[in-house]
Amino acid sequence: MTTLTTTPHLTPARQGPLTAVRHALADAATMAGRSLRLARRDIDVLVTATAVPVMILLMFTFVFGGAVDVGIDYIQYATPGIILLCAGFGAASTAVAVEQDMSGGMVDRLRSLPTTPWTFLFGHVVAAMARNLVTTGVVFAVAAALGFRPSAGVLGWLAAVGLLTLFINAIAWAAAFNGAVVRSPEAAGAFSFVVMFFPYVSSAFVPVETLPTWMRGFAQHQPVTPLIETVRGLLVPGTPGAVSGDELGSTALLAVVWCLGLTVVFAALAAWAYRRRR
């Protein structure tokens, strides 16, 4: 059984602003450490979260890749989209972990202590980001072994990793909200199916122009499409589905706005759901 240790302190109403911030940061560090230790011990989740995206990469490359003509080697085109699918799988396990803590008595224990409420969700989001960044690195490595050859420089890599980190953070907060709202681990686990839907209906695996006319509007204006096209433009510039030149800056800005907007909305919703859950 995991032992939770928190730093004893006064209730927030009796603290000064600086003391309250210091204690909130200490609580956040404690909860993040707890979530990371739990994630490290849950080997099954780590293996599944890594193996499934790799299997999808292999399937798209060797099963569908030969039948899809995008003008270049398919792995160069599909890898950015598969990276985003990694975030979806990792987010599902985050939603389940939050729901289990909400219904298993952990949150009741926290509410009996003078801890800052949002630190519980923050700990799960930190663990989700760490887990997803590890699986993203594994998928990148497997894709490179299969022939994925990015031509980005240092700045391009930094920008691409930054964008993917922003997206993973947004999805982690969405998963935390889902875990705080639902009433069973099964419902929380279903979150991955919702998240997986968006990359499929975007430019992740086929050009948007090949989709049915009634679907193109949604595909072009949902958050995943500008993110994928920006990552392509940064890592494999000049390939089909990659924005370049002046469009790269505007598309990247749109992707950042989407990620930050989703983070703010779902963080607020998660905090609201946490306070209302009994």
BELKASUL-V912703 format. One line per field, one symbol per residue. phi: phi as a letter, one per 20 degrees, with the letter a starting at -180 (. if undefined). A space follows every 50 residues. Layout:
phi=???
This chain:
phi=.feedcffbffgfeefgffffffffffffffffffffffffefgfffffe ffffffgffffeeegfedddnbgfffeeggffgffgffffffffffffff ffeeoffffffededfgffffgfffffffffffffffffgfffffepfcf dfefffffffffffffffffffffffffffefdbffffffgfffffffff ebefdbfgfefggfefgfffdefffffffffffeecfnegndebmfffff fffffffgfffffffffffffffffefc
